[in-house]
Amino acid sequence: MNLSLFSSATGMEAQQKQLNTISNNLANANTTGFKRAKIEFQDMLYQQSRDAGAASGDGNVLPTQVEMGNGTQVVSTSRVFTQGTLRETGSQLDLAIDGQGFIEVELPNGETGYTRDGALKVAADGRITTSNGYPVLSNFNTIPSGAQTITMTPTGDLTVRTANGTQTFRIELARFNNPAGLRSTGGNIYVETDASGAPETGNPTENGFGRIMQGFLESSNVNVVEEMVNMITAQRAYETNSKAIQASDEMLQTVAQLRR
């Protein structure tokens, strides 16, 4: 069996998945709160015809082994939760988290989701929601009708001023020991998994939690130049693997044409 054909095929498939990941990153370069994904590979099982350390038959020990690899495979497509650039919007309901933390939202199935997208809205009943209409938890209270101004401090204190007085409450954030283990559901929402661990809640600016920036939104952390370089690298690796398959095919063709 010509292993080079199968090894190169796994290489082409891996680079296709690499390109898929890069394309998704680039497509979301302007998505609020988006965190880029990085793909990781590992080599597959090896076929060993001689083990290192085995007896050579003349009383000596073989110093090396003979092994043939079977290609590569994708082992992880994890999120990179580095801070994105903060851009000013001026909207009093826009908030960005500068540092660690997620906003908790209630999903339609009753589960709790987590997001870094702080483009918040006020529903008809006064509840704070995401752009998709998901109710925001994180200790947000309803906004009374006739609210004149809404102010947020970096520590998460939110004050609503109306003609009848003021109402104040404090926002809470959530974080995870392993945010890379969160599962993406789309819509800028992540959900908890066994890999991420249970969420820890706390007040902004305390115990390592980030601060709240009112009137700002967090941009995507995708570096377009870096992704373009990765795209070129993936394309060349894909091309090289295809050349290896072509070379293997030509070798098999030569063997098939042998005559006595």
PyRosetta script that sets phi, psi and omega in degrees:
from pyrosetta import init, pose_from_sequence

init()
pose = pose_from_sequence("MNLSLFSSATGMEAQQKQLNTISNNLANANTTGFKRAKIEFQDMLYQQSRDAGAASGDGNVLPTQVEMGNGTQVVSTSRVFTQGTLRETGSQLDLAIDGQGFIEVELPNGETGYTRDGALKVAADGRITTSNGYPVLSNFNTIPSGAQTITMTPTGDLTVRTANGTQTFRIELARFNNPAGLRSTGGNIYVETDASGAPETGNPTENGFGRIMQGFLESSNVNVVEEMVNMITAQRAYETNSKAIQASDEMLQTVAQLRR")
pose.set_psi(1, 132.5)
pose.set_omega(1, 179.9)
pose.set_phi(2, -85.4)
pose.set_psi(2, 100.9)
pose.set_omega(2, -175.8)
pose.set_phi(3, -66.5)
pose.set_psi(3, -25.8)
pose.set_omega(3, -176.8)
pose.set_phi(4, -61.4)
pose.set_psi(4, -34.0)
pose.set_omega(4, 177.9)
pose.set_phi(5, -61.9)
pose.set_psi(5, -47.9)
pose.set_omega(5, -176.8)
pose.set_phi(6, -73.9)
pose.set_psi(6, -38.0)
pose.set_omega(6, 178.3)
pose.set_phi(7, -63.1)
pose.set_psi(7, -43.9)
pose.set_omega(7, 179.4)
pose.set_phi(8, -66.7)
pose.set_psi(8, -34.3)
pose.set_omega(8, 177.6)
pose.set_phi(9, -63.8)
pose.set_psi(9, -40.5)
pose.set_omega(9, 176.9)
pose.set_phi(10, -66.2)
pose.set_psi(10, -34.3)
pose.set_omega(10, 177.0)
pose.set_phi(11, -64.8)
pose.set_psi(11, -41.3)
pose.set_omega(11, 178.5)
pose.set_phi(12, -66.2)
pose.set_psi(12, -41.1)
pose.set_omega(12, 178.8)
pose.set_phi(13, -64.7)
pose.set_psi(13, -39.9)
pose.set_omega(13, 179.6)
pose.set_phi(14, -64.8)
pose.set_psi(14, -41.3)
pose.set_omega(14, 179.7)
pose.set_phi(15, -70.3)
pose.set_psi(15, -29.0)
pose.set_omega(15, 174.0)
pose.set_phi(16, -64.9)
pose.set_psi(16, -41.4)
pose.set_omega(16, 177.1)
pose.set_phi(17, -68.2)
pose.set_psi(17, -34.6)
pose.set_omega(17, 175.2)
pose.set_phi(18, -61.5)
pose.set_psi(18, -43.4)
pose.set_omega(18, 179.2)
pose.set_phi(19, -66.4)
pose.set_psi(19, -37.3)
pose.set_omega(19, 176.9)
pose.set_phi(20, -60.8)
pose.set_psi(20, -42.2)
pose.set_omega(20, 179.2)
pose.set_phi(21, -65.7)
pose.set_psi(21, -44.1)
pose.set_omega(21, 179.1)
pose.set_phi(22, -62.9)
pose.set_psi(22, -42.4)
pose.set_omega(22, -179.3)
pose.set_phi(23, -61.6)
pose.set_psi(23, -40.6)
pose.set_omega(23, 178.7)
pose.set_phi(24, -66.5)
pose.set_psi(24, -38.3)
pose.set_omega(24, 176.4)
pose.set_phi(25, -61.3)
pose.set_psi(25, -46.6)
pose.set_omega(25, -178.7)
pose.set_phi(26, -66.3)
pose.set_psi(26, -37.1)
pose.set_omega(26, 179.7)
pose.set_phi(27, -63.8)
pose.set_psi(27, -26.1)
pose.set_omega(27, -178.5)
pose.set_phi(28, -107.4)
pose.set_psi(28, 24.2)
pose.set_omega(28, -179.1)
pose.set_phi(29, -62.5)
pose.set_psi(29, -24.1)
pose.set_omega(29, 179.9)
pose.set_phi(30, -113.0)
pose.set_psi(30, 16.3)
pose.set_omega(30, 179.6)
pose.set_phi(31, -84.7)
pose.set_psi(31, 128.2)
pose.set_omega(31, -177.0)
pose.set_phi(32, -62.1)
pose.set_psi(32, 127.0)
pose.set_omega(32, 175.8)
pose.set_phi(33, 73.4)
pose.set_psi(33, 7.4)
pose.set_omega(33, -177.4)
pose.set_phi(34, -70.7)
pose.set_psi(34, 140.8)
pose.set_omega(34, 176.3)
pose.set_phi(35, -115.5)
pose.set_psi(35, 125.8)
pose.set_omega(35, -174.7)
pose.set_phi(36, -67.0)
pose.set_psi(36, 153.8)
pose.set_omega(36, 177.8)
pose.set_phi(37, -104.3)
pose.set_psi(37, 146.8)
pose.set_omega(37, 173.9)
pose.set_phi(38, -124.6)
pose.set_psi(38, 140.1)
pose.set_omega(38, -176.5)
pose.set_phi(39, -102.8)
pose.set_psi(39, 142.9)
pose.set_omega(39, -179.2)
pose.set_phi(40, -127.7)
pose.set_psi(40, 144.4)
pose.set_omega(40, -177.3)
pose.set_phi(41, -119.9)
pose.set_psi(41, 161.5)
pose.set_omega(41, 170.5)
pose.set_phi(42, -147.1)
pose.set_psi(42, 153.9)
pose.set_omega(42, 179.5)
pose.set_phi(43, -74.4)
pose.set_psi(43, 156.2)
pose.set_omega(43, -176.5)
pose.set_phi(44, -94.3)
pose.set_psi(44, -172.2)
pose.set_omega(44, -176.9)
pose.set_phi(45, -61.5)
pose.set_psi(45, 154.2)
pose.set_omega(45, 180.0)
pose.set_phi(46, -112.6)
pose.set_psi(46, 145.5)
pose.set_omega(46, 173.4)
pose.set_phi(47, -98.4)
pose.set_psi(47, 118.3)
pose.set_omega(47, -176.3)
pose.set_phi(48, -107.7)
pose.set_psi(48, 123.5)
pose.set_omega(48, 175.8)
pose.set_phi(49, -103.0)
pose.set_psi(49, -11.9)
pose.set_omega(49, 175.6)
pose.set_phi(50, -152.4)
pose.set_psi(50, 129.5)
pose.set_omega(50, -178.0)
pose.set_phi(51, -93.8)
pose.set_psi(51, 142.3)
pose.set_omega(51, 173.1)
pose.set_phi(52, -68.1)
pose.set_psi(52, 137.4)
pose.set_omega(52, -179.2)
pose.set_phi(53, 92.1)
pose.set_psi(53, -4.4)
pose.set_omega(53, 178.6)
pose.set_phi(54, -76.0)
pose.set_psi(54, 157.2)
pose.set_omega(54, 179.0)
pose.set_phi(55, -71.9)
pose.set_psi(55, 136.5)
pose.set_omega(55, -178.1)
pose.set_phi(56, -87.7)
pose.set_psi(56, -7.8)
pose.set_omega(56, 178.4)
pose.set_phi(57, 101.1)
pose.set_psi(57, -16.0)
pose.set_omega(57, 178.6)
pose.set_phi(58, -114.4)
pose.set_psi(58, 22.6)
pose.set_omega(58, 179.2)
pose.set_phi(59, 89.7)
pose.set_psi(59, -4.2)
pose.set_omega(59, 179.2)
pose.set_phi(60, -98.9)
pose.set_psi(60, 169.5)
pose.set_omega(60, 179.7)
pose.set_phi(61, -114.8)
pose.set_psi(61, 133.9)
pose.set_omega(61, 180.0)
pose.set_phi(62, -67.4)
pose.set_psi(62, 125.7)
pose.set_omega(62, -177.1)
pose.set_phi(63, -79.8)
pose.set_psi(63, -20.0)
pose.set_omega(63, -178.1)
pose.set_phi(64, -135.4)
pose.set_psi(64, 168.7)
pose.set_omega(64, 179.6)
pose.set_phi(65, -112.1)
pose.set_psi(65, 166.9)
pose.set_omega(65, 171.5)
pose.set_phi(66, -115.3)
pose.set_psi(66, 115.0)
pose.set_omega(66, -178.6)
pose.set_phi(67, -142.7)
pose.set_psi(67, 147.4)
pose.set_omega(67, -179.8)
pose.set_phi(68, -123.6)
pose.set_psi(68, 128.7)
pose.set_omega(68, -179.1)
pose.set_phi(69, -80.6)
pose.set_psi(69, 162.1)
pose.set_omega(69, -179.5)
pose.set_phi(70, -114.0)
pose.set_psi(70, 17.7)
pose.set_omega(70, 175.1)
pose.set_phi(71, 106.2)
pose.set_psi(71, -154.0)
pose.set_omega(71, -174.0)
pose.set_phi(72, -132.0)
pose.set_psi(72, 164.1)
pose.set_omega(72, 178.6)
pose.set_phi(73, -149.7)
pose.set_psi(73, 154.5)
pose.set_omega(73, 177.2)
pose.set_phi(74, -79.1)
pose.set_psi(74, 130.3)
pose.set_omega(74, -179.4)
pose.set_phi(75, -112.1)
pose.set_psi(75, -20.0)
pose.set_omega(75, -177.0)
pose.set_phi(76, -161.1)
pose.set_psi(76, 143.5)
pose.set_omega(76, 167.3)
pose.set_phi(77, -131.4)
pose.set_psi(77, 80.6)
pose.set_omega(77, -172.9)
pose.set_phi(78, -95.5)
pose.set_psi(78, 156.3)
pose.set_omega(78, 178.0)
pose.set_phi(79, -84.3)
pose.set_psi(79, 144.8)
pose.set_omega(79, 176.5)
pose.set_phi(80, -107.1)
pose.set_psi(80, 109.1)
pose.set_omega(80, -173.5)
pose.set_phi(81, -94.8)
pose.set_psi(81, 51.5)
pose.set_omega(81, 172.3)
pose.set_phi(82, -81.1)
pose.set_psi(82, 159.2)
pose.set_omega(82, -176.0)
pose.set_phi(83, -68.7)
pose.set_psi(83, 133.9)
pose.set_omega(83, 173.4)
pose.set_phi(84, -89.3)
pose.set_psi(84, 164.4)
pose.set_omega(84, 179.3)
pose.set_phi(85, -68.5)
pose.set_psi(85, 138.7)
pose.set_omega(85, 177.4)
pose.set_phi(86, -91.6)
pose.set_psi(86, 128.2)
pose.set_omega(86, 178.1)
pose.set_phi(87, -119.4)
pose.set_psi(87, 138.0)
pose.set_omega(87, -175.3)
pose.set_phi(88, -80.5)
pose.set_psi(88, 135.2)
pose.set_omega(88, 177.7)
pose.set_phi(89, -116.4)
pose.set_psi(89, -28.5)
pose.set_omega(89, -178.8)
pose.set_phi(90, 84.5)
pose.set_psi(90, -8.7)
pose.set_omega(90, -180.0)
pose.set_phi(91, -76.4)
pose.set_psi(91, 133.7)
pose.set_omega(91, -175.6)
pose.set_phi(92, -73.2)
pose.set_psi(92, -13.3)
pose.set_omega(92, 176.9)
pose.set_phi(93, -100.4)
pose.set_psi(93, -2.0)
pose.set_omega(93, 174.7)
pose.set_phi(94, -84.5)
pose.set_psi(94, 135.3)
pose.set_omega(94, 175.9)
pose.set_phi(95, -141.0)
pose.set_psi(95, 146.1)
pose.set_omega(95, 175.4)
pose.set_phi(96, -121.6)
pose.set_psi(96, 144.8)
pose.set_omega(96, 177.2)
pose.set_phi(97, -98.0)
pose.set_psi(97, 113.8)
pose.set_omega(97, 178.9)
pose.set_phi(98, -95.4)
pose.set_psi(98, 91.7)
pose.set_omega(98, -176.2)
pose.set_phi(99, 124.8)
pose.set_psi(99, -156.0)
pose.set_omega(99, -176.8)
pose.set_phi(100, -76.7)
pose.set_psi(100, 146.9)
pose.set_omega(100, 172.2)
pose.set_phi(101, 136.1)
pose.set_psi(101, 155.1)
pose.set_omega(101, 176.2)
pose.set_phi(102, -131.6)
pose.set_psi(102, 154.1)
pose.set_omega(102, 170.6)
pose.set_phi(103, -91.2)
pose.set_psi(103, 135.4)
pose.set_omega(103, 179.3)
pose.set_phi(104, -88.6)
pose.set_psi(104, 136.4)
pose.set_omega(104, 177.5)
pose.set_phi(105, -132.2)
pose.set_psi(105, 155.5)
pose.set_omega(105, 177.8)
pose.set_phi(106, -97.3)
pose.set_psi(106, 121.0)
pose.set_omega(106, -178.7)
pose.set_phi(107, -85.0)
pose.set_psi(107, 161.4)
pose.set_omega(107, -178.8)
pose.set_phi(108, -58.3)
pose.set_psi(108, -28.5)
pose.set_omega(108, -179.6)
pose.set_phi(109, -86.0)
pose.set_psi(109, 5.0)
pose.set_omega(109, 178.1)
pose.set_phi(110, 93.3)
pose.set_psi(110, -11.6)
pose.set_omega(110, 178.3)
pose.set_phi(111, -73.7)
pose.set_psi(111, 164.3)
pose.set_omega(111, 176.1)
pose.set_phi(112, -99.1)
pose.set_psi(112, 127.3)
pose.set_omega(112, 175.9)
pose.set_phi(113, -107.4)
pose.set_psi(113, 167.8)
pose.set_omega(113, -176.7)
pose.set_phi(114, -134.9)
pose.set_psi(114, 138.0)
pose.set_omega(114, -175.6)
pose.set_phi(115, -144.7)
pose.set_psi(115, 156.8)
pose.set_omega(115, 172.2)
pose.set_phi(116, -107.4)
pose.set_psi(116, 2.5)
pose.set_omega(116, -179.8)
pose.set_phi(117, -82.6)
pose.set_psi(117, 108.9)
pose.set_omega(117, -176.2)
pose.set_phi(118, -99.5)
pose.set_psi(118, 20.5)
pose.set_omega(118, 176.7)
pose.set_phi(119, -80.9)
pose.set_psi(119, 84.5)
pose.set_omega(119, -172.5)
pose.set_phi(120, -91.8)
pose.set_psi(120, 157.0)
pose.set_omega(120, -179.3)
pose.set_phi(121, -132.7)
pose.set_psi(121, 163.3)
pose.set_omega(121, 175.5)
pose.set_phi(122, -109.7)
pose.set_psi(122, 123.5)
pose.set_omega(122, 179.1)
pose.set_phi(123, -78.5)
pose.set_psi(123, 173.9)
pose.set_omega(123, -177.6)
pose.set_phi(124, -62.4)
pose.set_psi(124, -29.6)
pose.set_omega(124, -179.4)
pose.set_phi(125, -91.0)
pose.set_psi(125, 7.1)
pose.set_omega(125, 177.5)
pose.set_phi(126, 92.0)
pose.set_psi(126, -5.6)
pose.set_omega(126, 178.9)
pose.set_phi(127, -72.2)
pose.set_psi(127, 146.3)
pose.set_omega(127, 173.9)
pose.set_phi(128, -83.6)
pose.set_psi(128, 130.0)
pose.set_omega(128, -178.3)
pose.set_phi(129, -131.7)
pose.set_psi(129, 168.6)
pose.set_omega(129, 171.2)
pose.set_phi(130, -82.7)
pose.set_psi(130, 178.4)
pose.set_omega(130, 178.0)
pose.set_phi(131, -64.3)
pose.set_psi(131, -23.1)
pose.set_omega(131, 177.3)
pose.set_phi(132, -86.2)
pose.set_psi(132, -1.5)
pose.set_omega(132, -179.4)
pose.set_phi(133, 88.3)
pose.set_psi(133, 7.4)
pose.set_omega(133, 178.7)
pose.set_phi(134, -75.5)
pose.set_psi(134, 129.4)
pose.set_omega(134, 178.2)
pose.set_phi(135, -61.7)
pose.set_psi(135, 135.7)
pose.set_omega(135, 178.4)
pose.set_phi(136, -88.4)
pose.set_psi(136, 130.5)
pose.set_omega(136, 176.9)
pose.set_phi(137, -92.6)
pose.set_psi(137, -115.9)
pose.set_omega(137, 174.9)
pose.set_phi(138, 52.6)
pose.set_psi(138, 31.9)
pose.set_omega(138, 176.7)
pose.set_phi(139, 68.9)
pose.set_psi(139, 20.6)
pose.set_omega(139, 174.9)
pose.set_phi(140, -74.4)
pose.set_psi(140, 133.5)
pose.set_omega(140, 172.6)
pose.set_phi(141, -94.6)
pose.set_psi(141, 166.9)
pose.set_omega(141, 176.0)
pose.set_phi(142, -71.6)
pose.set_psi(142, 150.1)
pose.set_omega(142, 179.1)
pose.set_phi(143, -92.5)
pose.set_psi(143, 122.1)
pose.set_omega(143, -178.4)
pose.set_phi(144, -67.8)
pose.set_psi(144, 152.4)
pose.set_omega(144, 178.3)
pose.set_phi(145, -65.5)
pose.set_psi(145, 148.4)
pose.set_omega(145, -179.3)
pose.set_phi(146, 80.5)
pose.set_psi(146, 17.3)
pose.set_omega(146, 178.9)
pose.set_phi(147, -63.2)
pose.set_psi(147, 131.8)
pose.set_omega(147, -178.7)
pose.set_phi(148, -92.7)
pose.set_psi(148, -48.4)
pose.set_omega(148, 178.6)
pose.set_phi(149, -138.6)
pose.set_psi(149, 150.1)
pose.set_omega(149, 174.2)
pose.set_phi(150, -127.0)
pose.set_psi(150, 121.7)
pose.set_omega(150, -179.6)
pose.set_phi(151, -122.5)
pose.set_psi(151, 142.2)
pose.set_omega(151, 177.4)
pose.set_phi(152, -126.5)
pose.set_psi(152, 138.8)
pose.set_omega(152, 176.8)
pose.set_phi(153, -99.5)
pose.set_psi(153, 162.4)
pose.set_omega(153, 177.3)
pose.set_phi(154, -58.3)
pose.set_psi(154, -25.2)
pose.set_omega(154, 179.2)
pose.set_phi(155, -83.5)
pose.set_psi(155, 0.9)
pose.set_omega(155, 175.9)
pose.set_phi(156, 93.7)
pose.set_psi(156, 5.0)
pose.set_omega(156, 177.1)
pose.set_phi(157, -76.3)
pose.set_psi(157, 122.5)
pose.set_omega(157, -177.8)
pose.set_phi(158, -113.4)
pose.set_psi(158, 125.7)
pose.set_omega(158, -178.0)
pose.set_phi(159, -119.3)
pose.set_psi(159, 126.9)
pose.set_omega(159, 177.4)
pose.set_phi(160, -109.6)
pose.set_psi(160, 121.7)
pose.set_omega(160, 179.8)
pose.set_phi(161, -104.6)
pose.set_psi(161, 126.9)
pose.set_omega(161, 175.9)
pose.set_phi(162, -123.5)
pose.set_psi(162, 178.0)
pose.set_omega(162, 178.9)
pose.set_phi(163, -67.1)
pose.set_psi(163, -20.3)
pose.set_omega(163, -177.8)
pose.set_phi(164, -96.8)
pose.set_psi(164, -0.1)
pose.set_omega(164, 179.9)
pose.set_phi(165, 138.4)
pose.set_psi(165, -156.4)
pose.set_omega(165, -177.5)
pose.set_phi(166, -126.0)
pose.set_psi(166, 153.0)
pose.set_omega(166, 175.9)
pose.set_phi(167, -130.4)
pose.set_psi(167, 131.3)
pose.set_omega(167, -175.9)
pose.set_phi(168, -127.7)
pose.set_psi(168, 136.9)
pose.set_omega(168, 171.1)
pose.set_phi(169, -147.4)
pose.set_psi(169, 167.6)
pose.set_omega(169, -175.5)
pose.set_phi(170, -117.6)
pose.set_psi(170, 130.5)
pose.set_omega(170, -179.9)
pose.set_phi(171, -75.4)
pose.set_psi(171, 145.3)
pose.set_omega(171, 173.1)
pose.set_phi(172, -113.7)
pose.set_psi(172, 149.9)
pose.set_omega(172, 175.8)
pose.set_phi(173, -116.7)
pose.set_psi(173, 161.1)
pose.set_omega(173, 177.0)
pose.set_phi(174, -123.4)
pose.set_psi(174, 151.2)
pose.set_omega(174, 176.6)
pose.set_phi(175, -146.5)
pose.set_psi(175, 167.4)
pose.set_omega(175, -175.8)
pose.set_phi(176, -131.9)
pose.set_psi(176, 150.2)
pose.set_omega(176, 175.9)
pose.set_phi(177, -64.4)
pose.set_psi(177, -34.9)
pose.set_omega(177, -179.8)
pose.set_phi(178, -131.5)
pose.set_psi(178, 79.8)
pose.set_omega(178, -178.8)
pose.set_phi(179, -62.9)
pose.set_psi(179, -24.1)
pose.set_omega(179, 177.6)
pose.set_phi(180, -64.4)
pose.set_psi(180, -17.8)
pose.set_omega(180, 178.9)
pose.set_phi(181, -86.0)
pose.set_psi(181, -2.2)
pose.set_omega(181, 177.4)
pose.set_phi(182, -67.6)
pose.set_psi(182, 149.1)
pose.set_omega(182, 179.0)
pose.set_phi(183, -99.9)
pose.set_psi(183, 129.1)
pose.set_omega(183, 178.9)
pose.set_phi(184, -80.5)
pose.set_psi(184, 134.1)
pose.set_omega(184, 178.3)
pose.set_phi(185, -114.8)
pose.set_psi(185, 0.2)
pose.set_omega(185, -175.0)
pose.set_phi(186, 88.7)
pose.set_psi(186, 166.1)
pose.set_omega(186, -179.2)
pose.set_phi(187, 68.6)
pose.set_psi(187, 25.3)
pose.set_omega(187, -178.3)
pose.set_phi(188, 64.3)
pose.set_psi(188, 25.3)
pose.set_omega(188, -176.2)
pose.set_phi(189, -114.5)
pose.set_psi(189, 139.5)
pose.set_omega(189, 172.2)
pose.set_phi(190, -119.7)
pose.set_psi(190, 153.7)
pose.set_omega(190, 176.0)
pose.set_phi(191, -126.8)
pose.set_psi(191, 155.0)
pose.set_omega(191, -177.6)
pose.set_phi(192, -69.0)
pose.set_psi(192, 145.4)
pose.set_omega(192, 173.0)
pose.set_phi(193, -133.2)
pose.set_psi(193, 172.6)
pose.set_omega(193, 175.6)
pose.set_phi(194, -63.0)
pose.set_psi(194, -31.4)
pose.set_omega(194, -179.0)
pose.set_phi(195, -71.9)
pose.set_psi(195, -34.9)
pose.set_omega(195, -178.8)
pose.set_phi(196, -75.2)
pose.set_psi(196, -27.4)
pose.set_omega(196, -174.8)
pose.set_phi(197, 85.9)
pose.set_psi(197, 172.9)
pose.set_omega(197, -179.8)
pose.set_phi(198, -75.7)
pose.set_psi(198, 149.2)
pose.set_omega(198, -179.2)
pose.set_phi(199, -72.9)
pose.set_psi(199, 148.0)
pose.set_omega(199, 172.5)
pose.set_phi(200, -113.1)
pose.set_psi(200, 127.6)
pose.set_omega(200, -179.0)
pose.set_phi(201, -104.1)
pose.set_psi(201, 152.9)
pose.set_omega(201, 179.4)
pose.set_phi(202, -170.3)
pose.set_psi(202, 175.5)
pose.set_omega(202, -179.2)
pose.set_phi(203, -87.1)
pose.set_psi(203, 142.7)
pose.set_omega(203, 176.2)
pose.set_phi(204, -55.1)
pose.set_psi(204, 144.2)
pose.set_omega(204, 179.6)
pose.set_phi(205, 71.4)
pose.set_psi(205, 0.5)
pose.set_omega(205, -179.8)
pose.set_phi(206, -112.6)
pose.set_psi(206, 140.6)
pose.set_omega(206, 175.1)
pose.set_phi(207, 54.9)
pose.set_psi(207, 37.2)
pose.set_omega(207, 175.5)
pose.set_phi(208, 89.3)
pose.set_psi(208, -3.5)
pose.set_omega(208, 176.4)
pose.set_phi(209, -72.5)
pose.set_psi(209, 152.0)
pose.set_omega(209, -179.3)
pose.set_phi(210, -73.6)
pose.set_psi(210, 174.3)
pose.set_omega(210, 178.7)
pose.set_phi(211, -101.9)
pose.set_psi(211, 157.5)
pose.set_omega(211, 179.8)
pose.set_phi(212, -92.6)
pose.set_psi(212, 130.3)
pose.set_omega(212, 178.4)
pose.set_phi(213, -116.2)
pose.set_psi(213, 103.6)
pose.set_omega(213, -180.0)
pose.set_phi(214, -74.7)
pose.set_psi(214, 142.3)
pose.set_omega(214, 179.4)
pose.set_phi(215, 79.5)
pose.set_psi(215, 15.2)
pose.set_omega(215, 178.7)
pose.set_phi(216, -130.4)
pose.set_psi(216, 157.1)
pose.set_omega(216, 170.3)
pose.set_phi(217, -130.1)
pose.set_psi(217, 147.2)
pose.set_omega(217, 178.5)
pose.set_phi(218, -86.9)
pose.set_psi(218, 123.8)
pose.set_omega(218, 178.2)
pose.set_phi(219, -77.4)
pose.set_psi(219, 168.5)
pose.set_omega(219, 175.3)
pose.set_phi(220, -62.1)
pose.set_psi(220, 147.9)
pose.set_omega(220, 177.0)
pose.set_phi(221, -93.2)
pose.set_psi(221, 18.3)
pose.set_omega(221, 177.8)
pose.set_phi(222, -74.4)
pose.set_psi(222, 127.3)
pose.set_omega(222, 173.3)
pose.set_phi(223, -96.3)
pose.set_psi(223, 106.9)
pose.set_omega(223, -172.7)
pose.set_phi(224, -61.3)
pose.set_psi(224, -41.1)
pose.set_omega(224, -179.3)
pose.set_phi(225, -63.2)
pose.set_psi(225, -44.2)
pose.set_omega(225, 179.1)
pose.set_phi(226, -62.4)
pose.set_psi(226, -40.8)
pose.set_omega(226, 179.9)
pose.set_phi(227, -67.0)
pose.set_psi(227, -35.7)
pose.set_omega(227, 177.6)
pose.set_phi(228, -65.7)
pose.set_psi(228, -39.3)
pose.set_omega(228, 176.3)
pose.set_phi(229, -63.9)
pose.set_psi(229, -42.9)
pose.set_omega(229, 177.8)
pose.set_phi(230, -62.8)
pose.set_psi(230, -34.5)
pose.set_omega(230, 178.9)
pose.set_phi(231, -66.0)
pose.set_psi(231, -42.8)
pose.set_omega(231, 178.7)
pose.set_phi(232, -63.3)
pose.set_psi(232, -43.1)
pose.set_omega(232, 179.2)
pose.set_phi(233, -61.2)
pose.set_psi(233, -43.8)
pose.set_omega(233, 179.3)
pose.set_phi(234, -64.5)
pose.set_psi(234, -39.8)
pose.set_omega(234, -179.9)
pose.set_phi(235, -63.9)
pose.set_psi(235, -43.7)
pose.set_omega(235, 179.7)
pose.set_phi(236, -67.5)
pose.set_psi(236, -38.4)
pose.set_omega(236, 177.9)
pose.set_phi(237, -65.3)
pose.set_psi(237, -39.8)
pose.set_omega(237, 176.7)
pose.set_phi(238, -61.4)
pose.set_psi(238, -43.4)
pose.set_omega(238, 180.0)
pose.set_phi(239, -64.4)
pose.set_psi(239, -41.1)
pose.set_omega(239, 180.0)
pose.set_phi(240, -64.0)
pose.set_psi(240, -41.4)
pose.set_omega(240, 177.9)
pose.set_phi(241, -64.8)
pose.set_psi(241, -36.4)
pose.set_omega(241, 177.6)
pose.set_phi(242, -66.3)
pose.set_psi(242, -34.7)
pose.set_omega(242, 176.7)
pose.set_phi(243, -65.9)
pose.set_psi(243, -37.2)
pose.set_omega(243, 177.7)
pose.set_phi(244, -64.5)
pose.set_psi(244, -39.4)
pose.set_omega(244, 176.5)
pose.set_phi(245, -64.5)
pose.set_psi(245, -40.7)
pose.set_omega(245, 178.3)
pose.set_phi(246, -62.9)
pose.set_psi(246, -42.0)
pose.set_omega(246, 179.0)
pose.set_phi(247, -65.0)
pose.set_psi(247, -40.1)
pose.set_omega(247, 178.4)
pose.set_phi(248, -64.5)
pose.set_psi(248, -39.6)
pose.set_omega(248, 178.3)
pose.set_phi(249, -63.4)
pose.set_psi(249, -40.9)
pose.set_omega(249, 178.8)
pose.set_phi(250, -66.2)
pose.set_psi(250, -36.3)
pose.set_omega(250, 177.0)
pose.set_phi(251, -65.5)
pose.set_psi(251, -42.8)
pose.set_omega(251, 178.0)
pose.set_phi(252, -65.2)
pose.set_psi(252, -35.3)
pose.set_omega(252, 177.8)
pose.set_phi(253, -65.3)
pose.set_psi(253, -38.8)
pose.set_omega(253, 177.5)
pose.set_phi(254, -63.6)
pose.set_psi(254, -42.0)
pose.set_omega(254, 179.1)
pose.set_phi(255, -64.7)
pose.set_psi(255, -39.5)
pose.set_omega(255, -178.5)
pose.set_phi(256, -67.6)
pose.set_psi(256, -21.3)
pose.set_omega(256, -177.2)
pose.set_phi(257, -97.2)
pose.set_psi(257, 4.6)
pose.set_omega(257, -180.0)
pose.set_phi(258, -64.9)
pose.set_psi(258, 140.7)
pose.set_omega(258, 176.6)
pose.set_phi(259, -125.5)
pose.set_psi(259, 150.5)
pose.set_omega(259, 175.0)
pose.set_phi(260, -74.8)
pose.dump_pdb("model.pdb")
